[in-house]
Amino acid sequence: MNKTELVEAAAQQTDMPKAAINRVLDILIEIIVQSLSQGNEVALPRLGKLFVTARASRAGRDPRTGFPILIAARKVLGFKAGKELRDAVNSVAETEEV
Protein backbone atom coordinates (compact mmCIF):
# COMPACT_ATOMS: atom_id res chain seq x y z
CA MET A 1 0.00 0.00 0.00
CA ASN A 2 1.40 3.39 -0.94
CA LYS A 3 0.55 6.80 0.50
CA THR A 4 -2.21 7.51 -2.03
CA GLU A 5 -3.92 4.20 -1.26
CA LEU A 6 -3.57 4.83 2.47
CA VAL A 7 -5.19 8.27 2.16
CA GLU A 8 -7.98 6.80 0.02
CA ALA A 9 -8.70 4.04 2.56
CA ALA A 10 -8.71 6.53 5.46
CA ALA A 11 -11.03 8.87 3.54
CA GLN A 12 -13.50 6.04 2.94
CA GLN A 13 -13.50 4.98 6.60
CA THR A 14 -13.75 8.47 8.12
CA ASP A 15 -15.74 10.50 5.57
CA MET A 16 -13.01 13.16 5.80
CA PRO A 17 -11.71 14.88 2.67
CA LYS A 18 -8.59 13.34 1.14
CA ALA A 19 -6.78 16.68 1.30
CA ALA A 20 -7.23 16.88 5.08
CA ILE A 21 -6.06 13.30 5.60
CA ASN A 22 -3.07 13.88 3.32
CA ARG A 23 -2.09 16.99 5.31
CA VAL A 24 -2.41 15.18 8.66
CA LEU A 25 -0.34 12.28 7.34
CA ASP A 26 2.37 14.69 6.11
CA ILE A 27 2.46 16.38 9.53
CA LEU A 28 2.68 13.05 11.37
CA ILE A 29 5.55 11.91 9.16
CA GLU A 30 7.34 15.22 9.71
CA ILE A 31 6.96 14.89 13.50
CA ILE A 32 8.18 11.28 13.48
CA VAL A 33 11.22 12.14 11.35
CA GLN A 34 12.08 15.10 13.59
CA SER A 35 11.79 13.00 16.74
CA LEU A 36 13.93 10.18 15.34
CA SER A 37 16.57 12.60 14.07
CA GLN A 38 16.89 13.87 17.65
CA GLY A 39 17.52 10.31 18.84
CA ASN A 40 14.11 9.77 20.44
CA GLU A 41 12.01 6.64 20.16
CA VAL A 42 8.55 6.80 18.59
CA ALA A 43 6.01 4.33 19.96
CA LEU A 44 2.96 3.75 17.79
CA PRO A 45 0.33 1.86 19.78
CA ARG A 46 -0.90 -1.36 18.12
CA LEU A 47 1.87 -1.04 15.51
CA GLY A 48 5.28 -1.00 17.16
CA LYS A 49 8.24 1.15 18.06
CA LEU A 50 10.71 3.04 15.84
CA PHE A 51 14.14 3.76 17.29
CA VAL A 52 17.65 4.83 16.34
CA THR A 53 20.73 2.78 17.19
CA ALA A 54 24.42 3.47 16.62
CA ARG A 55 26.57 1.13 14.57
CA ALA A 56 30.29 1.14 15.26
CA SER A 57 32.80 1.41 12.43
CA ARG A 58 33.99 -1.94 11.16
CA ALA A 59 36.23 -3.57 8.61
CA GLY A 60 34.70 -4.70 5.34
CA ARG A 61 35.67 -5.60 1.79
CA ASP A 62 35.04 -3.79 -1.48
CA PRO A 63 32.87 -6.28 -3.43
CA ARG A 64 34.41 -5.29 -6.77
CA THR A 65 38.08 -5.40 -5.83
CA GLY A 66 38.15 -7.49 -2.67
CA PHE A 67 40.35 -4.90 -0.94
CA PRO A 68 39.72 -4.25 2.73
CA ILE A 69 37.89 -0.99 3.54
CA LEU A 70 36.74 0.75 6.70
CA ILE A 71 32.97 1.11 6.96
CA ALA A 72 32.27 4.29 8.92
CA ALA A 73 30.16 4.42 12.07
CA ARG A 74 26.59 5.51 11.51
CA LYS A 75 23.12 5.58 12.98
CA VAL A 76 20.50 3.16 11.72
CA LEU A 77 16.74 3.00 12.09
CA GLY A 78 15.17 0.05 13.85
CA PHE A 79 11.60 -1.15 14.21
CA LYS A 80 10.17 -3.54 16.78
CA ALA A 81 6.72 -4.73 15.85
CA GLY A 82 4.07 -4.66 18.55
CA LYS A 83 2.27 -7.79 19.68
CA GLU A 84 -0.96 -6.90 17.92
CA LEU A 85 0.82 -6.39 14.58
CA ARG A 86 2.82 -9.62 14.97
CA ASP A 87 -0.35 -11.56 15.80
CA ALA A 88 -2.21 -10.07 12.82
CA VAL A 89 0.63 -10.93 10.41
CA ASN A 90 0.95 -14.45 11.81
CA SER A 91 -2.80 -15.11 11.58
CA VAL A 92 -2.68 -14.17 7.88
CA ALA A 93 0.33 -16.45 7.34
CA GLU A 94 -1.45 -19.35 9.05
CA THR A 95 -4.54 -19.05 6.83
CA GLU A 96 -2.38 -18.95 3.68
CA GLU A 97 -0.65 -22.23 4.64
CA VAL A 98 -3.92 -24.14 4.97
C-alpha positions as CSV (number, residue, x, y, z in Angstrom):
1,M,0.0,0.0,0.0
2,N,1.4,3.4,-0.9
3,K,0.6,6.8,0.5
4,T,-2.2,7.5,-2.0
5,E,-3.9,4.2,-1.3
6,L,-3.6,4.8,2.5
7,V,-5.2,8.3,2.2
8,E,-8.0,6.8,0.0
9,A,-8.7,4.0,2.6
10,A,-8.7,6.5,5.5
11,A,-11.0,8.9,3.5
12,Q,-13.5,6.0,2.9
13,Q,-13.5,5.0,6.6
14,T,-13.7,8.5,8.1
15,D,-15.7,10.5,5.6
16,M,-13.0,13.2,5.8
17,P,-11.7,14.9,2.7
18,K,-8.6,13.3,1.1
19,A,-6.8,16.7,1.3
20,A,-7.2,16.9,5.1
21,I,-6.1,13.3,5.6
22,N,-3.1,13.9,3.3
23,R,-2.1,17.0,5.3
24,V,-2.4,15.2,8.7
25,L,-0.3,12.3,7.3
26,D,2.4,14.7,6.1
27,I,2.5,16.4,9.5
28,L,2.7,13.1,11.4
29,I,5.5,11.9,9.2
30,E,7.3,15.2,9.7
31,I,7.0,14.9,13.5
32,I,8.2,11.3,13.5
33,V,11.2,12.1,11.3
34,Q,12.1,15.1,13.6
35,S,11.8,13.0,16.7
36,L,13.9,10.2,15.3
37,S,16.6,12.6,14.1
38,Q,16.9,13.9,17.7
39,G,17.5,10.3,18.8
40,N,14.1,9.8,20.4
41,E,12.0,6.6,20.2
42,V,8.6,6.8,18.6
43,A,6.0,4.3,20.0
44,L,3.0,3.7,17.8
45,P,0.3,1.9,19.8
46,R,-0.9,-1.4,18.1
47,L,1.9,-1.0,15.5
48,G,5.3,-1.0,17.2
49,K,8.2,1.2,18.1
50,L,10.7,3.0,15.8
51,F,14.1,3.8,17.3
52,V,17.7,4.8,16.3
53,T,20.7,2.8,17.2
54,A,24.4,3.5,16.6
55,R,26.6,1.1,14.6
56,A,30.3,1.1,15.3
57,S,32.8,1.4,12.4
58,R,34.0,-1.9,11.2
59,A,36.2,-3.6,8.6
60,G,34.7,-4.7,5.3
61,R,35.7,-5.6,1.8
62,D,35.0,-3.8,-1.5
63,P,32.9,-6.3,-3.4
64,R,34.4,-5.3,-6.8
65,T,38.1,-5.4,-5.8
66,G,38.2,-7.5,-2.7
67,F,40.4,-4.9,-0.9
68,P,39.7,-4.2,2.7
69,I,37.9,-1.0,3.5
70,L,36.7,0.7,6.7
71,I,33.0,1.1,7.0
72,A,32.3,4.3,8.9
73,A,30.2,4.4,12.1
74,R,26.6,5.5,11.5
75,K,23.1,5.6,13.0
76,V,20.5,3.2,11.7
77,L,16.7,3.0,12.1
78,G,15.2,0.0,13.9
79,F,11.6,-1.1,14.2
80,K,10.2,-3.5,16.8
81,A,6.7,-4.7,15.9
82,G,4.1,-4.7,18.6
83,K,2.3,-7.8,19.7
84,E,-1.0,-6.9,17.9
85,L,0.8,-6.4,14.6
86,R,2.8,-9.6,15.0
87,D,-0.3,-11.6,15.8
88,A,-2.2,-10.1,12.8
89,V,0.6,-10.9,10.4
90,N,0.9,-14.5,11.8
91,S,-2.8,-15.1,11.6
92,V,-2.7,-14.2,7.9
93,A,0.3,-16.5,7.3
94,E,-1.5,-19.4,9.1
95,T,-4.5,-19.0,6.8
96,E,-2.4,-19.0,3.7
97,E,-0.6,-22.2,4.6
98,V,-3.9,-24.1,5.0
